[in-house]
Amino acid sequence: MADKTIRVLIVDDHQVVRRGLRTFLEIQDDIEVVGEAADGTEGVARTEELRPDVVLMDIKMPGTDGIQALRRLRELANPARVLIVTSFTEQRTVVPALRAGACGYVYKDVDPEALAGAIRSVHAGHVLLQPEVAGALLAQDPAGGGTGRGTTLTEREREVLGLIADGRSNREIARALVLSEKTVKTHVSNILMKLDLSDRTQAALWAVRHGMTT
């Protein structure tokens, strides 16, 4: 049994998809579905209202789509981790969602246990990227230039950045470097500020591009 139940919001315009996701997730001991939304606008409102830990977000929805909803959540500085659940495999669809703030993605035909694992992983602070999509992000990363910015990082910040690129959560980084989670959070904030990046996904990609992985 997990120490903390992961609160999940499902955002998808197809009721049958929402029902299927809810049915499976509700049998997980450590996951609680706290609500549903049928489009991006409702999804943003429900995320603000319910404050879930993880949002399962479809990309293609009528009206406000998933990418627009992600951008709005970023503007609101909502702390929810967003996992894209999509039937679209094209990079031109998935990459903009990751750039807008998603922490990763899975396909709608994902194995149920793998979906639960993805939710737990994203909640723990990991970034879920398939190699081909990571490559596409790196190829067009507008924040990837300027290696010189890395020289402003302290040795400890470089260590933290390498572990971020390795997919480690703050808790895992704290254990690896024998630091408190609060100290790790401060290092992460400093890294994002110094490199002019907006989130851990961009930080991980920056580290990979500039050879700062562990």
N, C-alpha and C positions, 0 to 999 in steps of 0.2 A: 504494500500500500504506500503510495507516495505521501511525502510530508505535506504537500499542498495540492489541492485539486486545481486542475487547469480549466479555467472558465473559457468556453468557446462560443463564438457567434458565427452562424452560417449565413452567408450572403450569396444568393443564387436566385435567378428569376424562374427556375423550374421547380415547382413544388415537389415533384417526384424525387428530384435530386436532393432537395433539403430533407425530405422525409427519410430517404435512404441513408444519408449521412448521420442524421439524428439517431435513427434506429440502431446503427452500429455503435456510435460513440457513447450512447447512453448505457451500454453494457460494460464500458471501461471504468474500472474502479477510480481512476485518477483524473477522469475527464468529465466535465459537466457542461452540457449545452444550455447556455443561458438565454438564447433567443435566436430569431431568424429575421432575415430581411430579403425582400424580393428585388431590390435594385440598389444602385450605388448611393443614391440620396438617402434612402431609408437605412442603408448600411452604415453610413456616416453618423446619422442621428442615433441609431441604436448603439453604435460603438461608444459614442459620447455618453449616452444614457446608462448603459449597462457596464461599461468599463471592463470588457473581457480581456483575458490575457492573450488570446490568440483569435484572429478572425480568419475564417476560411472564405476567400473571396473569389468569385467567378470574374472573368475578364469581360466577356461579351454579354452585356445586359442592356435592355432598352433604356433610353433616357441617359442617366448618369452611369457610365460603365465602370468597371473595376479600376482602371487606371486613373480616371478622374477622381474616384473615391479615395484612392491611395494618396493622390496629391493633396486632397482636401484634409485628410487625416494628418498628413505631414504639416500642413499649414497650422492645424490646430494643436500640433505637438502632442497628439494622442499617443500614449506609450504602447498600445496594443501591437503585438507582432502579427504581421499579415502573411498568411500562406496562400498563395494562388492555387486554386483547384480548377483546372482548365481542360477542355477537350482539344485545344489548339496547340499544335506542336511547333508551329513556325517560330523562328527566332524573332521575326519582326513583331510578333504578338507578345512573346514572353519577355524579351529584353526591355521594352519600355515599362513593363510592370515592375521589373526589378529596379530599374532606374528611378521609378516613382516611389520606391520605398518598401517593396515586398521583400521578405526575408528568404524567399525560396518559392518553389512551385512543385506541384504534383499533378498528374493527369487524373481525369475522372474515373478511369478504369484501374486506378491504383489498387493493389491488394489492401483490404481493410486494415490488416495488421501494420502494413507499411505506412498507411495514412496516420494511424495512431502514433507510430514511431516518429513520423515527420512532425506531428503536432508537438510531441514531447521535445524533440530536438530543437525546433524553432523557439519553443518556450524557454529552453535552457540557454538560448543565446546563440545558437548555431545559425549558419547561413547555408541553405541547401541549393547548390548550383550543379547542374549537369555540366560535364567538361566542355561540350560544344557551345553551350550558352555562356559559360565563363569566358571561353575564347572570343566569342562575339562581343561580349562586353569589353574585354581588354582591347580588342581591335578598334573600337570606336569610343573608348573612354576619354571624354574631354578633360577629365581631371587627372589623367594618367601622366601627363607631361610634367616637366619641372622636377627632375630628380634632385636638384639642389635643395628642395624643400626638406628632403629627408635629413639633411645635415643639421637641421635645427632640432632634431629629436635627441633626447638624452639616450644613453645606453639602455636604461631601463625601459624607456618608451619603445625603443627598437625591439627589445625582447617581447614586450606586450604585443606590438604590432605583428611580429612573427607568429605569435600564438593565435592571434585573431585570424590571420591568414590560414592557419592550420585548422580553423573551425572550432576553436575552444571557446567555451562560455567564460564569463567573468569569474565564476566560481572555480572553474578548472584552472584558469590562469592564476588565480590567487593561490591555489594549492601548489601549482608547479613552481611558482616564484616565491612561495612562503610570504605572501602579502595578505592584507585584509581585502575583502571585496570592495570596500569603500575606496581604498587606495587604488585598486585596479580601475574602478570607475573614473577616478580622477585622471589616471594616466590615459584612459581611452578618450576622455573629453579633450585632454591636451593634444593628443595625436590628431583628432579630427580638426581641432582649431588650427594647429600648425600646418597641416597638409591641406587645409581648406576643403575638407570633405564633409559630407552631411550624415553619413551613417557607416555602420560596420561593414556593410557589403562593399561600399566604395573603398574603405580602408583595406579590406582583404584583397581586393583586386589591385589596388595600388602596390601593396606589398609583393604580390605575385609578379607584377610587371617589373618591379625594381629589384627583384632577387632578394627580398627580405623575409622569405619564408624560413621556418625552422627546419 
